[in-house]
Amino acid sequence: MGIHQTKIGLESIKNLNWQGKTVLDVGCGSGKLTLEVVKATSPKKIIGIDINKDKTKKAKKLFKKEKRASFFVADAKDLSLFKDNAFDIVFSNIVLQLFDDKFASLKEIWRVLKPKGEAIINFIEEKSEVRQKMDKLVSETPFNKLIKKGRSKKIPKNGFDELAKKAGFSKVKSLSKNHTQWYPTVDSLLNDYQRFEVVFPQLLKLPRKLTDLLWQRLKEKFYVRKTSRGFGETWKVVFARLIK
C-alpha cells in the first residue's frame, strides 16, 4: 500500500470507533493499512482478503502476534468463504477500480454485511496523473501492441451510486473530490508507484532497460512541476459509505 493510498484510507475512518465490531478488509494487500485500521478503530476482529497469495502471506507475518486478525486469499466477487450477514463493517481502500466485476463484488459485500451494516469504499474515480502519463509513454513504445491495458478504469461517481443501489444497499452516500499527496522529491513520488509495479502491469511485458528509460522520462516530466511544497500527485477520489 503506497503512501497516498494509506493517507486516503486513514482519512476515511478518522474518529471512527469499531470496538466490538467484526470487520472485513477487502483488498488488504500486505496488511500495512489493515494494521493502521486496527490501531485507529480497535475492532473486535478483522479479516483481510486479497487475491494475491504472496501479499496475504506478508500480512499474516505482520500480524503474527495479533490474535484479532486473520487473512485469506479470495476474490471480492466471490466471498463464499463467509456466511451471509457475517460482518458489521466492510472496508475497501483504493482497489475497486481494479476489480473486473464491480457489480458482483458489491453484491457480495452486501451479502456478507449484517442488516444495517456499513461498507466504507474508497476508489479512484479517474486514472491518476502518473498513470495517465505512464500509459501515454508506453503507447509510444514499439511494444505497445503487445501490451494489454491495465485494469484501472474510470468509475463515474454516479455510475457507482447506481451500482451500489442495484446491489441492494439502502443508503448510498458518496463524495467525489481531488485528493493531493505531497512528496519531498520526485523520486519519492515515483518510488511510491515503482514499488508496486502491479499498478502498471504493462511494464512487466517490457525489457528492463526500456522500463528504466520510461521511469526516467516520467521523472523528467514531473520534475518541472516542483513547488515550494514539493511534488504533488492529485487523484480524483470517491469516498463512499453504504448501508445495507
KEGUDO-800880 format. One record per residue (C-alpha): x negated, y negated, z; residue in one letter. Coordinates in nm, 3 decimals, always signed. Example, Ala and Ser with C-alpha at 12.3 -4.5 7.8 and 13.67 -1.06 7.14 Angstrom:
2
+---------+---------+---------+--------+
!      c1 !      c2 !      c3 ! residu !
+---------+---------+---------+--------+
!  -1.230 !  +0.450 !  +0.780 !      A !
!  -1.367 !  +0.106 !  +0.714 !      S !
+---------+---------+---------+--------+
% end
This chain:
244
+---------+---------+---------+--------+
!      c1 !      c2 !      c3 ! residu !
+---------+---------+---------+--------+
!  +0.000 !  +0.000 !  +0.000 !      M !
!  -0.152 !  -0.327 !  -0.110 !      G !
!  -0.171 !  -0.645 !  +0.095 !      I !
!  +0.112 !  -0.813 !  -0.093 !      H !
!  +0.345 !  -0.515 !  -0.061 !      Q !
!  +0.273 !  -0.485 !  +0.311 !      T !
!  +0.345 !  -0.853 !  +0.368 !      K !
!  +0.681 !  -0.821 !  +0.193 !      I !
!  +0.773 !  -0.510 !  +0.389 !      G !
!  +0.694 !  -0.666 !  +0.727 !      L !
!  +0.880 !  -0.985 !  +0.636 !      E !
!  +1.192 !  -0.783 !  +0.557 !      S !
!  +1.203 !  -0.620 !  +0.903 !      I !
!  +1.095 !  -0.921 !  +1.107 !      K !
!  +1.260 !  -0.930 !  +1.450 !      N !
!  +1.445 !  -0.600 !  +1.397 !      L !
!  +1.467 !  -0.353 !  +1.683 !      N !
!  +1.523 !  +0.009 !  +1.585 !      W !
!  +1.495 !  +0.164 !  +1.931 !      Q !
!  +1.698 !  +0.484 !  +1.940 !      G !
!  +1.729 !  +0.482 !  +1.560 !      K !
!  +1.624 !  +0.751 !  +1.313 !      T !
!  +1.455 !  +0.603 !  +1.005 !      V !
!  +1.373 !  +0.737 !  +0.660 !      L !
!  +1.089 !  +0.562 !  +0.475 !      D !
!  +1.139 !  +0.628 !  +0.102 !      V !
!  +0.816 !  +0.592 !  -0.093 !      G !
!  +0.595 !  +0.581 !  +0.216 !      C !
!  +0.267 !  +0.627 !  +0.029 !      G !
!  -0.027 !  +0.689 !  +0.261 !      S !
!  +0.173 !  +0.571 !  +0.563 !      G !
!  -0.006 !  +0.242 !  +0.634 !      K !
!  +0.311 !  +0.035 !  +0.616 !      L !
!  +0.504 !  +0.309 !  +0.796 !      T !
!  +0.266 !  +0.265 !  +1.088 !      L !
!  +0.330 !  -0.109 !  +1.092 !      E !
!  +0.705 !  -0.042 !  +1.080 !      V !
!  +0.675 !  +0.180 !  +1.388 !      V !
!  +0.480 !  -0.090 !  +1.573 !      K !
!  +0.725 !  -0.363 !  +1.475 !      A !
!  +1.059 !  -0.186 !  +1.531 !      T !
!  +0.994 !  +0.105 !  +1.774 !      S !
!  +1.227 !  +0.365 !  +1.615 !      P !
!  +1.311 !  +0.687 !  +1.794 !      K !
!  +1.196 !  +0.885 !  +1.490 !      K !
!  +1.068 !  +0.801 !  +1.143 !      I !
!  +1.034 !  +1.035 !  +0.846 !      I !
!  +0.837 !  +0.932 !  +0.540 !      G !
!  +0.874 !  +1.082 !  +0.194 !      I !
!  +0.667 !  +1.030 !  -0.117 !      D !
!  +0.641 !  +1.207 !  -0.450 !      I !
!  +0.261 !  +1.206 !  -0.422 !      N !
!  +0.133 !  +1.505 !  -0.220 !      K !
!  -0.210 !  +1.353 !  -0.161 !      D !
!  -0.057 !  +1.040 !  -0.012 !      K !
!  +0.165 !  +1.232 !  +0.228 !      T !
!  -0.143 !  +1.423 !  +0.344 !      K !
!  -0.312 !  +1.093 !  +0.425 !      K !
!  +0.000 !  +0.977 !  +0.608 !      A !
!  +0.001 !  +1.291 !  +0.822 !      K !
!  -0.362 !  +1.232 !  +0.919 !      K !
!  -0.288 !  +0.870 !  +1.003 !      L !
!  -0.004 !  +0.978 !  +1.232 !      F !
!  -0.162 !  +1.293 !  +1.376 !      K !
!  -0.123 !  +1.158 !  +1.732 !      K !
!  +0.220 !  +1.007 !  +1.674 !      E !
!  +0.498 !  +1.256 !  +1.752 !      K !
!  +0.775 !  +1.026 !  +1.632 !      R !
!  +0.666 !  +1.052 !  +1.268 !      A !
!  +0.667 !  +1.329 !  +1.007 !      S !
!  +0.607 !  +1.329 !  +0.632 !      F !
!  +0.730 !  +1.532 !  +0.336 !      F !
!  +0.682 !  +1.547 !  -0.038 !      V !
!  +1.012 !  +1.458 !  -0.204 !      A !
!  +1.161 !  +1.259 !  -0.489 !      D !
!  +1.402 !  +0.979 !  -0.397 !      A !
!  +1.662 !  +1.110 !  -0.640 !      K !
!  +1.666 !  +1.447 !  -0.463 !      D !
!  +1.673 !  +1.422 !  -0.084 !      L !
!  +1.812 !  +1.772 !  -0.039 !      S !
!  +1.564 !  +1.823 !  +0.245 !      L !
!  +1.805 !  +1.621 !  +0.456 !      F !
!  +2.167 !  +1.672 !  +0.556 !      K !
!  +2.444 !  +1.421 !  +0.496 !      D !
!  +2.458 !  +1.137 !  +0.750 !      N !
!  +2.110 !  +1.215 !  +0.884 !      A !
!  +1.965 !  +0.865 !  +0.928 !      F !
!  +2.058 !  +0.536 !  +1.089 !      D !
!  +1.822 !  +0.338 !  +0.866 !      I !
!  +1.663 !  +0.387 !  +0.524 !      V !
!  +1.366 !  +0.165 !  +0.444 !      F !
!  +1.212 !  +0.142 !  +0.096 !      S !
!  +0.950 !  -0.115 !  +0.004 !      N !
!  +0.833 !  -0.211 !  -0.348 !      I !
!  +0.891 !  +0.129 !  -0.507 !      V !
!  +1.244 !  +0.116 !  -0.650 !      L !
!  +1.117 !  -0.040 !  -0.973 !      Q !
!  +0.910 !  +0.276 !  -1.027 !      L !
!  +1.198 !  +0.524 !  -0.990 !      F !
!  +1.303 !  +0.693 !  -1.313 !      D !
!  +1.664 !  +0.732 !  -1.195 !      D !
!  +1.753 !  +0.439 !  -0.973 !      K !
!  +2.125 !  +0.518 !  -0.951 !      F !
!  +2.066 !  +0.879 !  -0.841 !      A !
!  +1.816 !  +0.753 !  -0.582 !      S !
!  +2.066 !  +0.503 !  -0.441 !      L !
!  +2.333 !  +0.775 !  -0.430 !      K !
!  +2.100 !  +0.999 !  -0.229 !      E !
!  +2.008 !  +0.715 !  +0.006 !      I !
!  +2.381 !  +0.653 !  +0.061 !      W !
!  +2.441 !  +1.023 !  +0.126 !      R !
!  +2.175 !  +1.064 !  +0.396 !      V !
!  +2.280 !  +0.747 !  +0.580 !      L !
!  +2.521 !  +0.769 !  +0.870 !      K !
!  +2.851 !  +0.581 !  +0.839 !      P !
!  +2.775 !  +0.209 !  +0.884 !      K !
!  +2.408 !  +0.292 !  +0.839 !      G !
!  +2.182 !  +0.034 !  +0.676 !      E !
!  +1.937 !  +0.053 !  +0.386 !      A !
!  +1.666 !  -0.211 !  +0.354 !      I !
!  +1.533 !  -0.201 !  -0.001 !      I !
!  +1.277 !  -0.443 !  -0.138 !      N !
!  +1.171 !  -0.431 !  -0.501 !      F !
!  +1.001 !  -0.632 !  -0.772 !      I !
!  +1.265 !  -0.790 !  -0.994 !      E !
!  +1.019 !  -0.865 !  -1.273 !      E !
!  +0.668 !  -0.748 !  -1.356 !      K !
!  +0.400 !  -0.937 !  -1.163 !      S !
!  +0.172 !  -1.177 !  -1.346 !      E !
!  -0.122 !  -0.940 !  -1.304 !      V !
!  +0.083 !  -0.659 !  -1.453 !      R !
!  +0.204 !  -0.871 !  -1.744 !      Q !
!  -0.147 !  -0.985 !  -1.831 !      K !
!  -0.287 !  -0.632 !  -1.799 !      M !
!  -0.015 !  -0.491 !  -2.025 !      D !
!  -0.096 !  -0.758 !  -2.283 !      K !
!  -0.469 !  -0.684 !  -2.267 !      L !
!  -0.408 !  -0.310 !  -2.303 !      V !
!  -0.179 !  -0.370 !  -2.601 !      S !
!  -0.469 !  -0.542 !  -2.776 !      E !
!  -0.698 !  -0.240 !  -2.749 !      T !
!  -0.737 !  +0.015 !  -3.031 !      P !
!  -0.598 !  +0.276 !  -2.791 !      F !
!  -0.265 !  +0.104 !  -2.732 !      N !
!  -0.064 !  +0.352 !  -2.942 !      K !
!  -0.189 !  +0.641 !  -2.727 !      L !
!  -0.086 !  +0.479 !  -2.402 !      I !
!  +0.257 !  +0.518 !  -2.253 !      K !
!  +0.409 !  +0.210 !  -2.100 !      K !
!  +0.419 !  +0.200 !  -1.720 !      G !
!  +0.738 !  +0.285 !  -1.535 !      R !
!  +0.772 !  -0.055 !  -1.371 !      S !
!  +1.057 !  -0.237 !  -1.546 !      K !
!  +1.260 !  -0.548 !  -1.483 !      K !
!  +1.553 !  -0.488 !  -1.247 !      I !
!  +1.800 !  -0.779 !  -1.258 !      P !
!  +1.941 !  -0.856 !  -0.912 !      K !
!  +2.299 !  -0.846 !  -1.037 !      N !
!  +2.235 !  -0.511 !  -1.203 !      G !
!  +2.102 !  -0.373 !  -0.876 !      F !
!  +2.401 !  -0.504 !  -0.681 !      D !
!  +2.636 !  -0.331 !  -0.922 !      E !
!  +2.441 !  -0.004 !  -0.899 !      L !
!  +2.445 !  -0.016 !  -0.519 !      A !
!  +2.822 !  -0.069 !  -0.508 !      K !
!  +2.874 !  +0.207 !  -0.763 !      K !
!  +2.658 !  +0.436 !  -0.545 !      A !
!  +2.908 !  +0.385 !  -0.262 !      G !
!  +2.772 !  +0.106 !  -0.043 !      F !
!  +3.049 !  -0.103 !  +0.112 !      S !
!  +2.837 !  -0.415 !  +0.163 !      K !
!  +2.553 !  -0.536 !  -0.054 !      V !
!  +2.354 !  -0.843 !  +0.043 !      K !
!  +2.054 !  -0.926 !  -0.172 !      S !
!  +1.828 !  -1.226 !  -0.206 !      L !
!  +1.602 !  -1.292 !  -0.504 !      S !
!  +1.304 !  -1.520 !  -0.453 !      K !
!  +0.948 !  -1.586 !  -0.558 !      N !
!  +0.701 !  -1.443 !  -0.308 !      H !
!  +0.338 !  -1.556 !  -0.318 !      T !
!  +0.040 !  -1.387 !  -0.158 !      Q !
!  -0.280 !  -1.593 !  -0.140 !      W !
!  -0.621 !  -1.431 !  -0.179 !      Y !
!  -0.954 !  -1.599 !  -0.088 !      P !
!  -1.127 !  -1.474 !  -0.404 !      T !
!  -1.020 !  -1.347 !  -0.744 !      V !
!  -1.199 !  -1.020 !  -0.663 !      D !
!  -0.984 !  -0.968 !  -0.353 !      S !
!  -0.671 !  -1.029 !  -0.561 !      L !
!  -0.762 !  -0.780 !  -0.832 !      L !
!  -0.907 !  -0.526 !  -0.588 !      N !
!  -0.565 !  -0.512 !  -0.425 !      D !
!  -0.446 !  -0.374 !  -0.761 !      Y !
!  -0.753 !  -0.183 !  -0.868 !      Q !
!  -0.740 !  +0.037 !  -0.560 !      R !
!  -0.401 !  +0.154 !  -0.682 !      F !
!  -0.455 !  +0.225 !  -1.049 !      E !
!  -0.135 !  +0.426 !  -1.044 !      V !
!  +0.026 !  +0.083 !  -1.086 !      V !
!  -0.135 !  +0.086 !  -1.430 !      F !
!  -0.101 !  +0.449 !  -1.540 !      P !
!  -0.211 !  +0.349 !  -1.888 !      Q !
!  -0.561 !  +0.274 !  -1.752 !      L !
!  -0.614 !  +0.641 !  -1.680 !      L !
!  -0.594 !  +0.707 !  -2.054 !      K !
!  -0.878 !  +0.470 !  -2.140 !      L !
!  -1.256 !  +0.525 !  -2.144 !      P !
!  -1.407 !  +0.394 !  -1.821 !      R !
!  -1.619 !  +0.134 !  -2.000 !      K !
!  -1.308 !  -0.010 !  -2.160 !      L !
!  -1.122 !  -0.009 !  -1.830 !      T !
!  -1.406 !  -0.204 !  -1.667 !      D !
!  -1.401 !  -0.450 !  -1.956 !      L !
!  -1.026 !  -0.502 !  -1.915 !      L !
!  -1.062 !  -0.576 !  -1.544 !      W !
!  -1.341 !  -0.823 !  -1.625 !      Q !
!  -1.124 !  -1.002 !  -1.881 !      R !
!  -0.837 !  -1.010 !  -1.633 !      L !
!  -1.068 !  -1.160 !  -1.372 !      K !
!  -1.170 !  -1.433 !  -1.615 !      E !
!  -0.805 !  -1.515 !  -1.688 !      K !
!  -0.725 !  -1.555 !  -1.319 !      F !
!  -1.043 !  -1.734 !  -1.218 !      Y !
!  -0.925 !  -2.053 !  -1.386 !      V !
!  -0.623 !  -2.057 !  -1.152 !      R !
!  -0.827 !  -2.130 !  -0.842 !      K !
!  -0.669 !  -2.376 !  -0.597 !      T !
!  -0.761 !  -2.512 !  -0.256 !      S !
!  -0.570 !  -2.218 !  -0.105 !      R !
!  -0.749 !  -1.962 !  -0.318 !      G !
!  -0.586 !  -1.739 !  -0.577 !      F !
!  -0.211 !  -1.691 !  -0.563 !      G !
!  -0.018 !  -1.399 !  -0.704 !      E !
!  +0.356 !  -1.459 !  -0.728 !      T !
!  +0.615 !  -1.187 !  -0.764 !      W !
!  +0.987 !  -1.227 !  -0.813 !      K !
!  +1.117 !  -1.000 !  -0.539 !      V !
!  +1.461 !  -0.889 !  -0.426 !      V !
!  +1.521 !  -0.834 !  -0.054 !      F !
!  +1.833 !  -0.619 !  -0.024 !      A !
!  +2.036 !  -0.491 !  +0.268 !      R !
!  +2.302 !  -0.232 !  +0.203 !      L !
!  +2.564 !  -0.100 !  +0.445 !      I !
!  +2.726 !  +0.241 !  +0.395 !      K !
+---------+---------+---------+--------+
% end
